[in-house]
Amino acid sequence: MTAVPARLKILLVEDLEDDVFFFKRSFKRAEVDADLQVAMDGAKAIEYLSREGAPSPSVIFLDLKMPNQNGFEVLEWMRKNPRLSKTKIFILTSSPEPRERELAKELGAHDYFLKPLSAEQLREALDRA
Amino acid sequence: MTEQKVNILLVDDQPGKLIAHEAVLQELGENIIKATSGRDALECLLKEDFAVILLDVNMPGMDGFETAELIRQRPRFEKTPIIFITGYNTSDIDRLKGYRLGAVDYMFLPVIAEVLKAKVLVFVELARQTALIKRQAEHLAFHNQEQARKLEVIQKLNEELREANEQLETFSYSVSHDLRAPLRSLQGFSEVLLEDYADKLDDEARLYLQRIKSATLQMEQLTRDLLQYCRVAREDMTPQAVEVNALIKDVMAMNNFVLPSSAQFVIRDGMARVLANPTLLSQCLSNLLQNAFKFATPNVPPRVEVWTERQASRVRIHVQDNGIGIDPAHHQKIFGIFERVGNVKEHDGTGIGLAIVARAVQRMGGHCGVDSKLGAGSRFWIELQSAP
């Protein structure tokens, strides 16, 4: 191995503080070499990602049920953004609705996880990224 | 009910003839009204309806034909039968005139009692029948109106019920959904305490936390099942041809059942296709398979077998296990919501699984049921329309 792989950049889009807490806990336990950023809703995520010179995350975990802009709208925006063409987008939601799962896939999400995400699930997901 | 008497009108300028005809007709037992002129007759017609009018042709002033013409001008008497009574000297031309005016018959003087009686009787019966039919028609119209009104009320109530149900579904759905976030916090933080602070808690505290955690897990399952139950009502019901074999393989792959290595699962060859909503049917089969593995006989390797059976235009999907079985007394009950039987403590569950099956199968136009005895395994079946 000659090239050192770039550190993984993760963005979590989640409006519930408790869920952010649980995600961070799993993240710590998964012991992956990565940077974690959190956007507390969809609008903030879009603002962050649109910023001049902002790094493109390799992985985004996206909640669906959020105020102002729901996850599907944010997902559509992300999939139209050429800077995120290589970014893997994983939905992280509490909704077990098959219809929402299908819609997320249609809109270009790579996978669909039900909360809470365990350390093992997180590690596995990041391995694929 | 005694039959109502009908009216007979006798019109003649000669009182002798009036009395003679009245005497003959009295035997019929109806009301007889006499008029001595055309004008007199018209006045009588203002007050009553008549079954038949016996009208003398030769009367001074307004003769029989003129009287008939005036009678016919009133819509109410357009169809009242008129029998002209006339002498033998009436010419054919006069007779034709009479028929044109709506006479139904002619009688020639001197009138023969039996003939008069017989002819009048025909019209009396006719009037009675007409009145009866009219009454029945009115009754029927009233009845129909009443039915239409009742139908309207029922339709309105149905509409209200449908709306109320829809609201209830939406309500249950949002409640189940919104309960999940705080529940996740409860569950997550009790887990954090158990894992990260275990050394700072004594045994009793850890036990209580453990109990909080299992309660939240139970509630998590409950909200999930309730969402499924509500989803049954929200699913689009356009049936599709579904390959049962492939669907069961998907269900098994998705469910990740934790099974002992000795467990056996058999899908028989030659599985049929059915008309169904694939999401709902996979939900039903998932619930049945879960139960089949869950209610296993202790210390016996679980064996679950699935097959289809064609019955004319329908197909039965059977899910058979070698588990603990169900007392036939409970067979009806288990398909109701929140119903659990047997040793509830040993088998966690929410009592919604089979209610979802029953409801989903009903929405797909099918039937479901179970054959089982305590200690003899269970065979659950779902019957649906077969797909071409």
HADDOCK unambig.tbl for C-alpha pairs under 7 A between the chains (distance, minus, plus):
assign (segid A and resid 18 and name CA) (segid B and resid 185 and name CA) 6.19 0.50 0.50
